[in-house]
Amino acid sequence: MSFWKQAKDKAVLDRLLDEQIHALAAQEIQSGVRRDGLWAMATLQAEADESRAKIIYLKLLVTRLKDEYYISERQ
């Protein structure tokens, strides 16, 4: 397989995984689960603006879920 096809395959798989992780984050938020450490980080970054904190929290949660996926794949 050529380098370009491998690169394209990886890009497509990364986008699919990204969508799945965003869906997991949305489900976690809708279920009422909140990770206190991430919420504290989001609140600090948003300077206590709750609307901004929610957006930042979602971004942090997606990053954390990606990290957890990466670690699980490495083990």
Secondary structure, 3 states (H helix, E strand, C coil): CCHHHHHHHHHHHHHHHHHHHHHHHHHHHHCCCCCHHHHHHHHHHCCCCHHHHHHHHHHHHHHHHHHHHHHHHHC
